[in-house]
Amino acid sequence: MKFTRRTFLKASAATGALAATSGLIDQKVWAQGQQAASVEMKPSLCNGCSSHCGMWVYLKNGRLWKVAGHTDHPRSRGKLCARAHGAATWLYDPNRITRPLKREGDKFKPVSWEQALDEIAVKLKEILAKDGPGAIFYGHNPRETGVFYGTRFMHALGAPTICTHNASCNTTLNTGWGATVGTTPGSDVGGAKYIIFIGRNFGEGIRTSQVTSLTRAMEKGTKVVCIDPRHNATANLASEWIPIRPGTDLALVLAMANVIISEELYDMAFVEQHTIGFDEFRAAVQSYTPEWAEPITDIPAATIYRLARELASHKPNCFIDPSWKGAFGTNYKNSSQTCRAVACLNALLGNMGTPGGLTFYEGPKFGKLDPAKHPEPPKPTLPRADGAGVKGEWPLATSQGLPHYLAQKAKEGKVKAGFIRHHNPVRNFPDPEHMMTGYKGLELLVVFETHLTETAMAATHILPEPSFLEREEVVEGLAGKKPAACLRPQVVAKIHPETRSFDEIIVALAHKLGIGQYFQFSLEELNRARLAPLGITLEELRQKGTFIGEEVPVPEVPEFKTPSGKVEFYVAKFAENGHSPVPVWEAPLVSPDPGNPRSFRLIHGKQGYHSHTATANIPYLLQITKDHDAERLWLNASRAAALGIKDGDLVLVKSALASGKVRVKVTERLHPDAAYLPSGYGSFSPYLPNARGFGLNQNDFTPYMMEPLNGHAMMMEVIVEVQKA
């Protein structure tokens, strides 16, 4: 917006007198007027990461002034992390996409909405006629608006392949925990007496309420043990940090299970009544003693004995956290079995559904649209294009899907079209050249975004959404003892008039494709239908932002959603597909060369002020990185000294795939086998000028791979050489 002195004076008249000298405005007087302006407060949900924490947005004269944590929201509890404050500034970001774009060669040109939607519809009809709906996929960061409208759209097309961002974080959790107990549980941090975090990092993968719960638990005497190759930000809070050789967490957990079973420290009543396959599991871990695990993990056998005994002595008010990414996310070849082993060890403690143990809460019971007026499209019956859940491909993979495999399928000509929303697989999966080549080779790739990311660079069409403060979305639910319903209402007027919300775009596109009969309702009608059973109106939720329901009684022992209805130490489905039905030791895929002093395993992790690479272009958050030299590669002090590397030196990092230079942080806070990179940097989109070329990204060094059990990307299975530049 452009202001002349005349319009400025007119707009400011209501907020106080203005002094002007020689044609210049007195900024001090203007600032005083702004400070005196009335403040309007509206609720929203942060979009700085996937947590969607509740926030209050403060407006002055209709413009964003500041944000603060929503006290009622279960994930924020009145506090926000740095990412939330930074993400709010996307509203006024000059790098936003403001109108539809079409790629011609390697450049993008603006087009009208009518042209963009017409071209997409024509091409999609052509692909449907030629290749069928099995050649189409949808990828997204799964939140309610994208889930509801995207899923309904895909089902209306008859297309089954829906993938999520979660495949870069926690696919293995849902495979391992799902097979063992039927779902991935939460944990009662506040009620626990003893907690072990294996690769879990509350201090940097932040939900502020979790950090608050952890600190309060420790004030009450809870012991917290952090097991991680790196002394992360949660280790700052913990009672004890135990460095472990990266990729060997499975050996540690199996050895702890050995101690707990052989010394009969487990909850015998729970195991007898609520589990199957215990005898097979006991036989499998019989040889995995702490003495066996010591040379593998670099953790002394005496420490492993102590950990197992301490943990078991606090049963059932204790747990090994179910984690998110860490040691058993999508990082190692053995991550799925590591997750299985952790689930089984927790079952030995009898902590399923107990105070201070693991939680199995559900979300609110939302209402649905009237099926007589608004029929749902039938669910597709075709096999998924990414092979997730498909016999002969990746039958143990979950419905979160395998976006990195779709790039390969595109190269093979088996996938022709894709839709991607708020998801950046080209940058956030290993081997960006492989990802870019695959996605860019699609006949049609439609990206719904606010910024021109690396994945958007591969698109045939980019359809711009407003920022999260400019749009209303589908009501979301949160699981808990008291389930919550949350809403992101529109809190400011739309700045760029040619942006459209995802629901608007999908409805318009559906009508052009002849499937509009499944979208004859408004977003408001949908939200009213969802809220109908909860006893709160849409108007009330727009004012409150978060609605906390009544406490839901939970059974003493959860109903396990497994084939047997019990915790399964032995999983028949694993055996049927050629994998061990009980957790057994499996080494990581690669290991550093002990004869090469430059050889390290490259590991990565989050920082509390960045979310993947999504926030690196925000100047305020990037300045935190710059102020603290936080993009550095970490090396263990003894290994660095042997290479003649000092803190702050520039080093060359290289793998078979890539090489790059970065300054080094020399520290005692890292296992000697590891080189650590923070994961938020290395953007290469020229349309993200603040982030482009800043720092290194671990995915540049890591090859495209598929883990044998469920197809995840094995994101830490790479060895690099590090030397002084």
N, C-alpha and C positions, 0 to 999 in steps of 0.2 A: 504494500500500500504506500502511496506517495502523499506526503503532506506538504502543503504550502504553509507559510506563516499565518495566512488568514484562516485556513481551516484548523490549524493547530490552536490558535487563540480561541476560535469558536468552540472547539471540542473541550478546551480546558476551562472555560468560563465558570462551569459549575463547581470546580474543585478548588477555586481560590484565585486570587489576583496574580497576574503575570507581569513581570517587569521586563521590558525590552530596551536594550541600549544599542544604538547604531545598527538596528535591524536584527540583533541577536537575542535569543530567549535566555532568560536567567534560569539556568538549570536547577539551581538550589531552590528557587521558588516553585518550579515545576515539580521537583521531587517532593517538596513539602505537601503540595496539592495531591500528589499521588498517594502519599502516605496517609493523608486524611480521608481518602476515598473510602466508601463503604465496601465491606468485604462480603462476598457471597460464598457459601461453602456447599459443595456438592460431593456425593460419594462416587467412587469409581473403583476399578480393579487395575492394578499395575500391569503393564505389558513388558516390563524389563526382563522377565524370564518366564518360564512355564508355570511358576507358582501362582500367579495372579493374586497377589496379596491385596487385601483391602486398603484403600487409601481415601483420604479426604482431599479434594481439590479446592483450593482457595482462589477466587477470582476477584479482580479489581477492574471496574469498568469493562467487564466482559472478557478480560484477558487473564491468562494464567499468571498467578502470583507465586504460589508455592504449593507443595503437597505435603501431607503428613499421614502417619499411620492411622488406620481405622481401628478403634479400640475393640469393636465387637467382632472383627473378622478373625477367625481362628488362626490364620497364618501370619498375621501382622501384629495383632494385639497392641496396636498403638505405635508400633515402630516400623520404619522402613529402612531398607539398606540403600547404599549409594546408587545402585542400579535404578531404583525407582525414581530418585530425584533426577538422575540423568535422563532416563527414558521420557520423563514428562516434557523435556525440551524438544523432543521430536516434533511436537506441535508446530514449532516455528523454524524447523530445520530447513535451511535453503537447499539441501540436497534431496529433498523429497521428490517423488514422481508426482506430477500434478495433472497429467492427462494420459490417455491411452497411447501406447507406443507399439510400433511394429518394427521388427528387425529386418533390415535389408543389408545383406552381407554382414559386416561387423559393426554396422551403425544402426541407430534407432531413429525413426522419424515419428513425429506426432500424427495421430489419426483420430477421427471422430469415434465416438462410442458406437454409432450405427455401423460404420465401416468395420471396426474391430470385431463386433459381435457377429456381423454378417459373415465375415471371412472365417471366423472360428467355426460357426455353425456349418457353413458349406464344406469346409475341410473335414470336420468331424463326421458329417454325414457320409462323405466319400470314404473315410477310413472304416466306418461302421459297415458300409456296404461291401467293401473289399476284404477287410480283415476281421470284422466282427468286434464285439465289445471286449473280448479277451485281450485285445491289443491296446487297451486304454487303461491308464492308472491315475490315481489321485494321491498326492503326498502332502502332508500338512503337519503342523505342530498342534497336536490334538487338544482343542478346547471347544466348548459347546457349539458356537456358531459354525465353525468349520466342520465339526463332527456331524451336526444335524443336517445342514444344507449340503455339504459335500457328499455325505453318505447317501442321502436321499437322491441327489442328482446322479450319482454313480449307479445306484440300484435302478433308477428309472431308465438308464442306458443299458442295463443288463451287465455292467462291468463290475467284477468282484475285487479288483486289486486296489486296496486302500492301504497306504503305507504312512508311517509316522516318523517324526523326529526321534522318538524314543529308541529307534534302532541304533542310534549313535550313543545311547546312554545305558539302557537297562533291559534290552531284549532278553538277556540271559536270566535276569531276575524272574521275569514272568514265565520263562520256560522251567527253570529250576524250582522256584517256589510253587508255581502252578502245579507241577507234577507231584510235588511232595505234600502240599496242604491245600491245593485248589485255588489259591490266590496269593498275591504278595501282601503280607500283613504290614501294619504299622508297628510302632513300639511306644510303650508307656514310659518315656524318659523320666517324667516327674515322679513316678511311683517306684522306680527301680532302685535297688540297693547296690547293684553291680552291673556295669555296662562295658562291653567290648566293642569298639569300632574297628572294623578291618577295612581300611581304605575309605571310610566314611568321613566326611568333612563338613560338619555343621557350620564351622566358622567361615567357610568360603563358598560352599554351595548353599547360600543362605536362604532360610526362612527364619525371620527374626524371632518368631514364637518358639522355634526349636532351640535357638541359642539361649533364650530366656529360660526355658524349661531345664536345659542342661545346667546352667549356672545355679539355678535354684536347687536342683537336685544335689549338686556338689556341696552347696552350703549346708544341706541336711546330712552330709556324710556319705553320699553315694561315691563309690570308687569308679573311675572312668579310665579305661585302658585304651590307648590309641595305638593300633598296629598298622604301620604304614612305612614304605621305604623313605618317605619324606616327613620331616617334622612339620606338619601342616598347621593351619590356624586353629584347628580343634585340639591339637596336641598342646597348644598354649594353655588351654583350659583343663586338660586332662591331668589325672593323678600320675600317669606313667605313659611314656612313649617307648615303644619297642620297635626298632627298625627291623624290617624283614627284607630278604632278598626278593626283588620284584618278580612276580609270577609264581611264587611258591606258597601262597597262602593256603592252597588246598592241602599241602603236606602238614602245615600247622594244625588245621582244623581236624584232619584225620587223626593226628597224634593226640590231640586233646580228647577226641571221642574215645580213643583207645584207653586213655587213663580213666575217664569217667565210667566206662563200661567195665574194665578189668578190676577197678577198685570198688565197683558197685555203688557209685555215687549218683546214679541216675534215678529218676522218679519211676520206680518199678510199677506202681499202680497205674500211672498214666500210660506207660509203654504197653502194659498188658491189655488195658481196656480200650485204648484209642489209637493203636498203631498196628500196621502189618509189616512183615518183612524184617523184624528186628533180628532174628537169628541169622539171616543172610548178611545183614549189615555188621553184626558183631563178628562174624567170621571174616568178613572183608577187611576190617580194621585191626584184626588181631596182630598182624605183623608191623603195623605202623606205630612203633613206639616213639617216645620223644628222642631217644638216642638215634633212631633212624632218621627223624626229621631234622635233627640239629645241623648236619652238614648241608642239607638241602636249603634250609630256611635262613641259616646263620643265627638262629635263636638258640641259646643254650638249652640243653635238655632239662636242666633244673628249672629254668624259667617256664618251660612248657608244662611241666608237672605242676608248678605253683599256680599258673593261670587256670588250668583245668580244675584243680582242687578249690581254688578261691571262687571260681564261677559256680561250681556245683554246690558249694556250701551256702550260697545265697538263693538257691532255687526255691520256689519258682519266680521270685521277684528279681529276675536278672535276664539278660539276653545278650547274644551277639546280634548287633543291629542288622536288619535286612538289607541295608545299604541302598545305593542307587546306581552308581557306576563303579568307582573304586576298584577293588580286587575282583569282584565278580559281577561287573557290568558287561561291557562288550570289549574287553581289553586283551584277554589271553585265550590261547587254545583251550585251556582247562577251566575257563570261567564258569561254564554251565555246571560242571561237576563240583566246582568250588561252592557255587550257590546251593546245590543239592546238599553238600556236606554241611553247610551252615544251617540249612533248614532242619536236617536230621539231628544235628547237635542241639539245636534249640528244643526239639521234641524230647530229647533225653532229659531236659531240665523241667519238663511238664509245665512250661510257661505259656502255653497257648490259650490266650484269652484271660489270663490272670492279671491282677494289678501288678504293675512293675514288670510285666512281661510283654508279649506280643499282642497286638490288638487287631480285631477283625470287624471294625465298624463299617456300616453302610451309609450311603448318602440318603437324602430325602426322597420320598416317593412322589415324583412329579406326575402331574396329569398329562394326558395326551390330547391331540386334536381329535375331534369327532370323526371316526373312520367312515361314517356314512356320508359326511360332507367332504372329507379330505382323505381319500383312500391312500394307503401306503403302497409304493411300488413293490412288486415281489422281489425277494432276495435272489441275487444271481446264483445260478447253479454251475457255471463254468469254473474250471480250476483257475487259481490265481496265476497271473503272469510272472510273479516273482517266486513262485514255488513254495511259498510259506504254507505249511500244512498239507502239501501235496505229496502223495506217496511217490517215491522215486526221486524226489528233489530234496525238499527240506521239511519233512513231515512233522518235526518237533518244533519248528519255528512258530511263533505266535502270530496272531492277526495284526500285530504292529508292523509286520512286513519287513522287507529287505530292500530299501531304496538303492543301495550300492549295487545290488544284483540287477536291478532294472536298467542301470547304465549298460551293463554287459548285454542284457536282453535287447536293448536298443541297438547296440553295435551288431548284434546277430540278426537284426531285422524282425525280431519277434514281438517287439513293442513299437507302436507307431505314434501314439499320442499320450500326452500327460497334462495334468493340471496340478499346480503346486501353490500352496498358500502358506506364507509365513514360515518357510522351511528352506534351508540353504544346504542341500546335500552336496553340491559341488565343492563348497568350502569345508563342510563339517564332516566329511568322510575321507578316508585315506585316498591318496593318488588323485589329486584334482584334475590331472590331464585325462585320466581314464573317465572320471565323472563328467567332465566338460565335453569330451568327445562323444560320449554316449548320449547325453541329454541334448546336445546341440544337433545331433544327427536325427532327432525325431522329426517326423513330418509336421507335427503340431505340438508345441509346448506353450501352455498358457500359465503365466505366473501372476498371482495376485499379491501385490506388495506395496509397501510405502516407500521403499528405497530400491535402487538398482543394484542388487547383490550379485555375487558371482553366479548364482543359479539363474537370476534374471537375465544375465548376459547371454545365457544359452537359449532364452525364450524366443519363440516366433512372435508372441504378443505379450505385452505387459499391461495388466489392468490395475490401475491405482486405487487403493483404498484410502479413506481418511485415516488419520492417526487414531489411536485408541481413545483419545479424549473427545473425538468428534463423531463417534458413532455409538449407537445402542446395539447390544448384542443379546444373544440367547441367554436366558437365566441359567446360571451354573449351580451345581450342587457340591457340597463338601461332606465327606464321611466324617463321623465322629460320634462320641457318646451322645451329643446333641447335634444332629445333622443340621447343616446350614444351607440356606439358599442365598445366592449372591447375584448381583446385577451390575453390569457395566452400562450405565445410561450415558447418553450424550450430554456432556457438560459444557461444551463451548460450541458456538456456531461454526459450521464448516468453513475453513479458510480457503481451500481451493475448490471452486464450485464443480470442477469436472471430475472430482474423485467420487467413487461410489462404494458403498459398503458391500461386503461379500454376499449377503442375502439378496440385495438388489440385483447384483450382477447375475447370480445363479438363476433367479426367477426370470430375468430378461432372456438369458441364454436358453433356459428350458423352453420358453414359448417359441423361440426361433427353431428349436430342434423338434418340436411337436410333442413334447412331454410336459407341457404346461399344466395339464390336468392334475399333476401331483403337487402343484405349487399355487393353488387358488386360495391363499391365505396370506395375511400380513405377518410381519415379525411381532407386532403387538398382539394379534390374535393368538399366535403360538405361545408367547410368554404368559398371556392370561390363562390359557389352557394348562400350561405347566404349573402355574401357581394355584390353580383352583382347589386342589385337595389340601393345601397347606394353611389356609385361613389367613392369607395376606393378599392384599390387592397389588397390582402392578404399580399404582400410584404410591402406595406406601413403601414399596421396595425401592422405587426411584428416589424417595426421600431418605430412606435408611441405608440403602446399599447392601446391607447384610441382615438376614433374618435367621435367628437361632431358634430351632425347633425344640420340642419337648424331648427330654431324655428318653432314649429307646432302651428298654430292657434287653440285655444280651444273655444268652445261655452261659452256664458255668464253663462248659466246653463248647467251642464253636462247632457248627455243622460244616465239616470239611467237604469241600466240593471236589472230591476225588472219586474215581470209580468205586472205591470200597467204602467211601464215607469216613475214612480214617486217614491219619497221617501215614504216608507210604514210604517206608525206608527202601522198599523194593518196588520199582516202577516197571510194570510189565511192558508198557509202551516203549520204553527205552530199549529193552531187550528185543522186542519185535522189530526194531529198526536198526539193530546191529550195534547198540551201545550198552555199556555196563548198566544193569538195572539198579545197582547200588553204587554209591560214590567210591571210586578207587583212585589211586594216585595216577596222575598223568602229568608229565613234565610240560612246561611251556614249549612253544614251537621252536624258539631260538634262544640262545644264551650268548653273552659276551665271550669273546675269545680270551681265555686266561693268559695266553702267551702274547697278547697284544695290549700294551699299556694304554693305547688310545681307544680301546673298544668298550662301549657302554650300551646298556639298554636305554632307549629313549622313552621316558614316561612323561605324562602331562597331567594337569589338573586345573581346577578353576581358581579364580581370584574373586574375592567378595564384591568387587566393584565392576566386574564384567560378566557377561553372559554369552558364552561361546564367542563368536566374532560379531554378534549382533549389535553390541554396544561400543565397539572400538572406534566408530566414527563420531561418537558423541564427544565434543571437545573437552567438556568438563571432566568426564571419566577418563579420557585419554591423558589429561593433564595429571591426574593422580599417578598413573603409570610413569609418566615422565619425571614427576617430582621425586619418585622413589626408585627410579631405575628398575622398575618391576617387570620389564620384559626380558630380563637376563636369563641365560641358561645357568642352572645350578649344577655345580660339581662338588663332589666330596673333597675336603681339604687335603687329605693324604694323597688321593689320586691326582689332584691338581698339582701338588708340589712335585710329584714324580715326573710330571710333564713340563715343569718349569712355568706353570700358569699361575698368575697372581690375580687377586680379586680386581675386577674391572678391566682385565685384559680382553682384547678382541680375539675370539676363537673362531676357527673354521669347523663347522659341523657338516658331515657328509655321510650319506648312505648310498646304496646302489641306485637310488632313484633321484636324489637331489643333493645339493650342497648350499650352504649359506653361512653368513658371518653374523655374530652377535656377541655382545659383551657378556662376561661370565661373572657369576656370583659364587665365590668360594666359601664353603660352609661345612660345619660338622653336622648339619641337620639333614643329611642325605646318605642313604646306603651307598657304599663305594661302587656297586655295580651300575648305579643309575645315573643318567643325565636327565635333568628335569626341565621341561619348558612349560610356562603358563600357556593355556590353550586359547587365549582370546585374540591373538594377533596374526599377522601375516595375510591380511586382506589384499587381494590383487585386483578388485574391481576399480577401474579408473573413475567411477562415479561415486566413490567413497573417499574423497580426497584426504581426509584427516587420517584414516586408517591405512590407506594404500601404502604398501611397502614398509610398514612399521613392524619390526620384530619378525620372528620366525614362527611358522606353524608346523606342529608335529605331523600333520597329515601330508605335508609335502615330502616327507622322508619315508613314509610308510606305504608299502605296496598294497594294491588291491588284493584282498584275500577273503576266503569264505571259511569260517570255522566248521569242522565236519559235523558237529552235532546239530546246531540250529542255524548255521549260516551267517552268524554275526561277523563283524569286520576285523576282529583281532587287532585293535587299534594301538596296542603297545607291544606287538610282536615285531619289533624292528631293532636292529643293532646299528649304531652309528659310530663313526670315528670322530674324535674331538682332538684338535691340535691348536697350538697357538698360531694365530693368523700372522 
